[in-house]
């Protein structure tokens, strides 16, 4: 994808892709720097979630993912994605 093209995968499509595989997502961080993150939503790669915690309200502009290399939850804005 060149810099003039807009990333055009919907949030739901991206969630589906990440639930099936590990992918490298390139996005612009809020400070303007470019970041690549190897991440997933595959259940077998996610930590066990504490079901006693109150779930947060879902922000549809942001996607939380499991960062494979950091071993922690991270998120990025959907509109900041450059490539997957």
N, CA, C and O atoms as a GROMACS GRO file, in nm:
protein
  336
    1UNK      N    1   0.085  -0.117   0.000
    1UNK     CA    2   0.000   0.000   0.000
    1UNK      C    3   0.090   0.124   0.000
    1UNK      O    4   0.180   0.134   0.083
    2UNK      N    5   0.067   0.215  -0.090
    2UNK     CA    6   0.149   0.336  -0.089
    2UNK      C    7   0.087   0.440   0.004
    2UNK      O    8  -0.026   0.424   0.050
    3UNK      N    9   0.162   0.547   0.031
    3UNK     CA   10   0.121   0.645   0.132
    3UNK      C   11  -0.005   0.722   0.093
    3UNK      O   12  -0.067   0.785   0.179
    4UNK      N   13  -0.044   0.719  -0.035
    4UNK     CA   14  -0.164   0.790  -0.077
    4UNK      C   15  -0.290   0.705  -0.063
    4UNK      O   16  -0.401   0.758  -0.069
    5UNK      N   17  -0.274   0.574  -0.043
    5UNK     CA   18  -0.389   0.486  -0.028
    5UNK      C   19  -0.437   0.488   0.117
    5UNK      O   20  -0.358   0.497   0.210
    6UNK      N   21  -0.567   0.479   0.133
    6UNK     CA   22  -0.625   0.474   0.267
    6UNK      C   23  -0.653   0.328   0.302
    6UNK      O   24  -0.705   0.252   0.221
    7UNK      N   25  -0.617   0.290   0.423
    7UNK     CA   26  -0.646   0.157   0.472
    7UNK      C   27  -0.796   0.138   0.471
    7UNK      O   28  -0.868   0.222   0.525
    8UNK      N   29  -0.846   0.031   0.410
    8UNK     CA   30  -0.992   0.021   0.397
    8UNK      C   31  -1.048  -0.113   0.445
    8UNK      O   32  -1.134  -0.172   0.379
    9UNK      N   33  -1.001  -0.160   0.558
    9UNK     CA   34  -1.059  -0.278   0.621
    9UNK      C   35  -1.143  -0.227   0.738
    9UNK      O   36  -1.098  -0.143   0.815
   10UNK      N   37  -1.265  -0.279   0.750
   10UNK     CA   38  -1.350  -0.234   0.860
   10UNK      C   39  -1.297  -0.288   0.993
   10UNK      O   40  -1.216  -0.381   0.996
   11UNK      N   41  -1.344  -0.231   1.101
   11UNK     CA   42  -1.305  -0.276   1.235
   11UNK      C   43  -1.342  -0.422   1.253
   11UNK      O   44  -1.262  -0.500   1.306
   12UNK      N   45  -1.463  -0.461   1.209
   12UNK     CA   46  -1.507  -0.599   1.222
   12UNK      C   47  -1.421  -0.694   1.138
   12UNK      O   48  -1.390  -0.805   1.182
   13UNK      N   49  -1.384  -0.652   1.018
   13UNK     CA   50  -1.298  -0.735   0.934
   13UNK      C   51  -1.162  -0.754   0.999
   13UNK      O   52  -1.105  -0.863   0.995
   14UNK      N   53  -1.110  -0.648   1.057
   14UNK     CA   54  -0.980  -0.655   1.124
   14UNK      C   55  -0.988  -0.746   1.247
   14UNK      O   56  -0.898  -0.826   1.270
   15UNK      N   57  -1.095  -0.733   1.325
   15UNK     CA   58  -1.112  -0.820   1.442
   15UNK      C   59  -1.119  -0.966   1.399
   15UNK      O   60  -1.061  -1.053   1.465
   16UNK      N   61  -1.190  -0.995   1.290
   16UNK     CA   62  -1.199  -1.132   1.240
   16UNK      C   63  -1.063  -1.183   1.198
   16UNK      O   64  -1.025  -1.295   1.232
   17UNK      N   65  -0.988  -1.101   1.124
   17UNK     CA   66  -0.855  -1.141   1.079
   17UNK      C   67  -0.764  -1.170   1.199
   17UNK      O   68  -0.694  -1.271   1.201
   18UNK      N   69  -0.766  -1.082   1.298
   18UNK     CA   70  -0.679  -1.099   1.414
   18UNK      C   71  -0.724  -1.214   1.504
   18UNK      O   72  -0.643  -1.267   1.581
   19UNK      N   73  -0.851  -1.252   1.496
   19UNK     CA   74  -0.896  -1.367   1.575
   19UNK      C   75  -0.854  -1.499   1.510
   19UNK      O   76  -0.860  -1.604   1.572
   20UNK      N   77  -0.812  -1.491   1.384
   20UNK     CA   78  -0.771  -1.610   1.309
   20UNK      C   79  -0.619  -1.626   1.299
   20UNK      O   80  -0.570  -1.735   1.274
   21UNK      N   81  -0.546  -1.516   1.318
   21UNK     CA   82  -0.402  -1.518   1.293
   21UNK      C   83  -0.328  -1.414   1.375
   21UNK      O   84  -0.389  -1.331   1.442
   22UNK      N   85  -0.197  -1.420   1.368
   22UNK     CA   86  -0.110  -1.315   1.422
   22UNK      C   87  -0.072  -1.228   1.304
   22UNK      O   88  -0.030  -1.279   1.200
   23UNK      N   89  -0.085  -1.098   1.318
   23UNK     CA   90  -0.056  -1.006   1.208
   23UNK      C   91   0.031  -0.891   1.257
   23UNK      O   92   0.031  -0.856   1.375
   24UNK      N   93   0.104  -0.832   1.164
   24UNK     CA   94   0.180  -0.711   1.194
   24UNK      C   95   0.099  -0.592   1.146
   24UNK      O   96   0.069  -0.579   1.027
   25UNK      N   97   0.063  -0.506   1.240
   25UNK     CA   98  -0.016  -0.387   1.209
   25UNK      C   99   0.076  -0.267   1.216
   25UNK      O  100   0.146  -0.248   1.316
   26UNK      N  101   0.077  -0.186   1.112
   26UNK     CA  102   0.153  -0.062   1.110
   26UNK      C  103   0.055   0.053   1.126
   26UNK      O  104  -0.044   0.062   1.053
   27UNK      N  105   0.082   0.140   1.222
   27UNK     CA  106  -0.008   0.252   1.250
   27UNK      C  107   0.071   0.372   1.299
   27UNK      O  108   0.187   0.359   1.337
   28UNK      N  109   0.006   0.487   1.299
   28UNK     CA  110   0.067   0.609   1.350
   28UNK      C  111   0.022   0.628   1.495
   28UNK      O  112  -0.097   0.633   1.523
   29UNK      N  113   0.119   0.637   1.586
   29UNK     CA  114   0.088   0.658   1.727
   29UNK      C  115   0.038   0.800   1.748
   29UNK      O  116   0.051   0.885   1.660
   30UNK      N  117  -0.020   0.826   1.864
   30UNK     CA  118  -0.075   0.959   1.891
   30UNK      C  119   0.032   1.067   1.891
   30UNK      O  120   0.001   1.185   1.870
   31UNK      N  121   0.160   1.029   1.915
   31UNK     CA  122   0.268   1.129   1.912
   31UNK      C  123   0.322   1.151   1.770
   31UNK      O  124   0.415   1.229   1.750
   32UNK      N  125   0.262   1.083   1.671
   32UNK     CA  126   0.299   1.102   1.531
   32UNK      C  127   0.402   1.004   1.479
   32UNK      O  128   0.429   1.002   1.359
   33UNK      N  129   0.460   0.922   1.565
   33UNK     CA  130   0.559   0.824   1.519
   33UNK      C  131   0.489   0.701   1.462
   33UNK      O  132   0.377   0.668   1.501
   34UNK      N  133   0.558   0.636   1.369
   34UNK     CA  134   0.506   0.515   1.306
   34UNK      C  135   0.546   0.396   1.391
   34UNK      O  136   0.660   0.388   1.438
   35UNK      N  137   0.454   0.302   1.411
   35UNK     CA  138   0.482   0.185   1.495
   35UNK      C  139   0.434   0.060   1.424
   35UNK      O  140   0.328   0.061   1.360
   36UNK      N  141   0.510  -0.047   1.434
   36UNK     CA  142   0.468  -0.178   1.387
   36UNK      C  143   0.449  -0.266   1.509
   36UNK      O  144   0.533  -0.269   1.598
   37UNK      N  145   0.336  -0.337   1.512
   37UNK     CA  146   0.307  -0.423   1.626
   37UNK      C  147   0.262  -0.560   1.574
   37UNK      O  148   0.172  -0.570   1.491
   38UNK      N  149   0.326  -0.663   1.626
   38UNK     CA  150   0.285  -0.800   1.598
   38UNK      C  151   0.178  -0.833   1.701
   38UNK      O  152   0.207  -0.841   1.820
   39UNK      N  153   0.053  -0.852   1.655
   39UNK     CA  154  -0.057  -0.866   1.750
   39UNK      C  155  -0.159  -0.968   1.704
   39UNK      O  156  -0.156  -1.015   1.590
   40UNK      N  157  -0.250  -1.002   1.795
   40UNK     CA  158  -0.352  -1.101   1.766
   40UNK      C  159  -0.472  -1.084   1.858
   40UNK      O  160  -0.467  -1.012   1.957
   41UNK      N  161  -0.580  -1.153   1.822
   41UNK     CA  162  -0.695  -1.171   1.908
   41UNK      C  163  -0.731  -1.319   1.914
   41UNK      O  164  -0.841  -1.355   1.955
   42UNK      N  165  -0.637  -1.406   1.874
   42UNK     CA  166  -0.658  -1.551   1.881
   42UNK      C  167  -0.673  -1.592   2.026
   42UNK      O  168  -0.589  -1.560   2.110
   43UNK      N  169  -0.779  -1.664   2.056
   43UNK     CA  170  -0.807  -1.703   2.195
   43UNK      C  171  -0.692  -1.779   2.259
   43UNK      O  172  -0.663  -1.759   2.376
   44UNK      N  173  -0.627  -1.867   2.183
   44UNK     CA  174  -0.519  -1.948   2.242
   44UNK      C  175  -0.393  -1.867   2.272
   44UNK      O  176  -0.302  -1.918   2.338
   45UNK      N  177  -0.386  -1.741   2.228
   45UNK     CA  178  -0.273  -1.654   2.257
   45UNK      C  179  -0.306  -1.548   2.362
   45UNK      O  180  -0.217  -1.474   2.405
   46UNK      N  181  -0.432  -1.539   2.403
   46UNK     CA  182  -0.475  -1.436   2.498
   46UNK      C  183  -0.465  -1.486   2.641
   46UNK      O  184  -0.479  -1.606   2.666
   47UNK      N  185  -0.440  -1.395   2.734
   47UNK     CA  186  -0.439  -1.435   2.875
   47UNK      C  187  -0.582  -1.463   2.922
   47UNK      O  188  -0.679  -1.422   2.859
   48UNK      N  189  -0.592  -1.534   3.033
   48UNK     CA  190  -0.724  -1.558   3.092
   48UNK      C  191  -0.774  -1.426   3.149
   48UNK      O  192  -0.703  -1.359   3.223
   49UNK      N  193  -0.896  -1.390   3.115
   49UNK     CA  194  -0.953  -1.263   3.158
   49UNK      C  195  -1.026  -1.281   3.290
   49UNK      O  196  -1.102  -1.376   3.308
   50UNK      N  197  -1.002  -1.189   3.382
   50UNK     CA  198  -1.066  -1.190   3.513
   50UNK      C  199  -1.214  -1.152   3.495
   50UNK      O  200  -1.245  -1.036   3.467
   51UNK      N  201  -1.302  -1.248   3.510
   51UNK     CA  202  -1.445  -1.224   3.486
   51UNK      C  203  -1.512  -1.146   3.597
   51UNK      O  204  -1.629  -1.110   3.585
   52UNK      N  205  -1.440  -1.118   3.705
   52UNK     CA  206  -1.499  -1.040   3.814
   52UNK      C  207  -1.487  -0.890   3.790
   52UNK      O  208  -1.555  -0.810   3.855
   53UNK      N  209  -1.401  -0.851   3.696
   53UNK     CA  210  -1.387  -0.708   3.665
   53UNK      C  211  -1.505  -0.661   3.581
   53UNK      O  212  -1.557  -0.734   3.498
   54UNK      N  213  -1.544  -0.537   3.604
   54UNK     CA  214  -1.650  -0.476   3.523
   54UNK      C  215  -1.592  -0.443   3.387
   54UNK      O  216  -1.491  -0.372   3.378
   55UNK      N  217  -1.655  -0.493   3.278
   55UNK     CA  218  -1.601  -0.463   3.145
   55UNK      C  219  -1.613  -0.315   3.112
   55UNK      O  220  -1.709  -0.248   3.152
   56UNK      N  221  -1.514  -0.266   3.038
   56UNK     CA  222  -1.518  -0.126   2.995
   56UNK      C  223  -1.614  -0.110   2.878
   56UNK      O  224  -1.642  -0.205   2.805
   57UNK      N  225  -1.663   0.013   2.862
   57UNK     CA  226  -1.746   0.043   2.747
   57UNK      C  227  -1.656   0.039   2.624
   57UNK      O  228  -1.547   0.095   2.624
   58UNK      N  229  -1.704  -0.027   2.519
   58UNK     CA  230  -1.623  -0.043   2.399
   58UNK      C  231  -1.617   0.087   2.320
   58UNK      O  232  -1.721   0.147   2.289
   59UNK      N  233  -1.496   0.131   2.287
   59UNK     CA  234  -1.475   0.249   2.203
   59UNK      C  235  -1.456   0.198   2.061
   59UNK      O  236  -1.355   0.132   2.033
   60UNK      N  237  -1.547   0.226   1.971
   60UNK     CA  238  -1.542   0.172   1.836
   60UNK      C  239  -1.433   0.235   1.750
   60UNK      O  240  -1.405   0.186   1.641
   61UNK      N  241  -1.370   0.343   1.798
   61UNK     CA  242  -1.261   0.406   1.724
   61UNK      C  243  -1.126   0.341   1.755
   61UNK      O  244  -1.028   0.364   1.684
   62UNK      N  245  -1.122   0.259   1.861
   62UNK     CA  246  -0.998   0.200   1.909
   62UNK      C  247  -1.014   0.048   1.914
   62UNK      O  248  -1.122  -0.003   1.947
   63UNK      N  249  -0.907  -0.024   1.880
   63UNK     CA  250  -0.911  -0.170   1.888
   63UNK      C  251  -0.805  -0.220   1.984
   63UNK      O  252  -0.686  -0.203   1.959
   64UNK      N  253  -0.847  -0.282   2.095
   64UNK     CA  254  -0.749  -0.343   2.185
   64UNK      C  255  -0.707  -0.478   2.129
   64UNK      O  256  -0.790  -0.556   2.083
   65UNK      N  257  -0.576  -0.506   2.132
   65UNK     CA  258  -0.520  -0.630   2.080
   65UNK      C  259  -0.414  -0.680   2.176
   65UNK      O  260  -0.366  -0.605   2.260
   66UNK      N  261  -0.376  -0.806   2.163
   66UNK     CA  262  -0.268  -0.863   2.243
   66UNK      C  263  -0.138  -0.846   2.165
   66UNK      O  264  -0.124  -0.902   2.055
   67UNK      N  265  -0.044  -0.771   2.220
   67UNK     CA  266   0.087  -0.749   2.159
   67UNK      C  267   0.173  -0.872   2.189
   67UNK      O  268   0.210  -0.896   2.303
   68UNK      N  269   0.203  -0.949   2.086
   68UNK     CA  270   0.276  -1.075   2.099
   68UNK      C  271   0.416  -1.052   2.158
   68UNK      O  272   0.459  -1.127   2.246
   69UNK      N  273   0.485  -0.951   2.112
   69UNK     CA  274   0.623  -0.926   2.155
   69UNK      C  275   0.631  -0.868   2.295
   69UNK      O  276   0.725  -0.898   2.369
   70UNK      N  277   0.536  -0.784   2.334
   70UNK     CA  278   0.536  -0.723   2.467
   70UNK      C  279   0.465  -0.810   2.571
   70UNK      O  280   0.488  -0.795   2.691
   71UNK      N  281   0.378  -0.901   2.524
   71UNK     CA  282   0.303  -0.985   2.616
   71UNK      C  283   0.206  -0.905   2.701
   71UNK      O  284   0.192  -0.929   2.821
   72UNK      N  285   0.138  -0.809   2.636
   72UNK     CA  286   0.047  -0.722   2.709
   72UNK      C  287  -0.058  -0.667   2.613
   72UNK      O  288  -0.041  -0.670   2.492
   73UNK      N  289  -0.167  -0.617   2.670
   73UNK     CA  290  -0.270  -0.553   2.589
   73UNK      C  291  -0.221  -0.416   2.542
   73UNK      O  292  -0.162  -0.341   2.620
   74UNK      N  293  -0.247  -0.385   2.418
   74UNK     CA  294  -0.218  -0.255   2.358
   74UNK      C  295  -0.339  -0.220   2.270
   74UNK      O  296  -0.423  -0.306   2.243
   75UNK      N  297  -0.346  -0.097   2.228
   75UNK     CA  298  -0.455  -0.059   2.139
   75UNK      C  299  -0.407   0.047   2.041
   75UNK      O  300  -0.305   0.113   2.062
   76UNK      N  301  -0.483   0.062   1.935
   76UNK     CA  302  -0.454   0.165   1.836
   76UNK      C  303  -0.586   0.213   1.778
   76UNK      O  304  -0.687   0.143   1.780
   77UNK      N  305  -0.582   0.335   1.727
   77UNK     CA  306  -0.700   0.392   1.663
   77UNK      C  307  -0.714   0.331   1.523
   77UNK      O  308  -0.615   0.319   1.451
   78UNK      N  309  -0.833   0.293   1.488
   78UNK     CA  310  -0.859   0.232   1.357
   78UNK      C  311  -0.818   0.327   1.245
   78UNK      O  312  -0.763   0.284   1.144
   79UNK      N  313  -0.845   0.455   1.262
   79UNK     CA  314  -0.813   0.552   1.157
   79UNK      C  315  -0.664   0.583   1.145
   79UNK      O  316  -0.623   0.659   1.056
   80UNK      N  317  -0.581   0.525   1.234
   80UNK     CA  318  -0.436   0.549   1.226
   80UNK      C  319  -0.362   0.434   1.158
   80UNK      O  320  -0.241   0.442   1.140
   81UNK      N  321  -0.434   0.328   1.118
   81UNK     CA  322  -0.371   0.211   1.057
   81UNK      C  323  -0.323   0.244   0.917
   81UNK      O  324  -0.395   0.304   0.837
   82UNK      N  325  -0.200   0.203   0.891
   82UNK     CA  326  -0.141   0.221   0.758
   82UNK      C  327  -0.145   0.090   0.678
   82UNK      O  328  -0.170   0.091   0.558
   83UNK      N  329  -0.120  -0.022   0.747
   83UNK     CA  330  -0.123  -0.153   0.680
   83UNK      C  331  -0.135  -0.264   0.782
   83UNK      O  332  -0.107  -0.247   0.900
   84UNK      N  333  -0.178  -0.381   0.731
   84UNK     CA  334  -0.187  -0.503   0.812
   84UNK      C  335  -0.121  -0.614   0.733
   84UNK      O  336  -0.115  -0.728   0.779
   0.00000   0.00000   0.00000
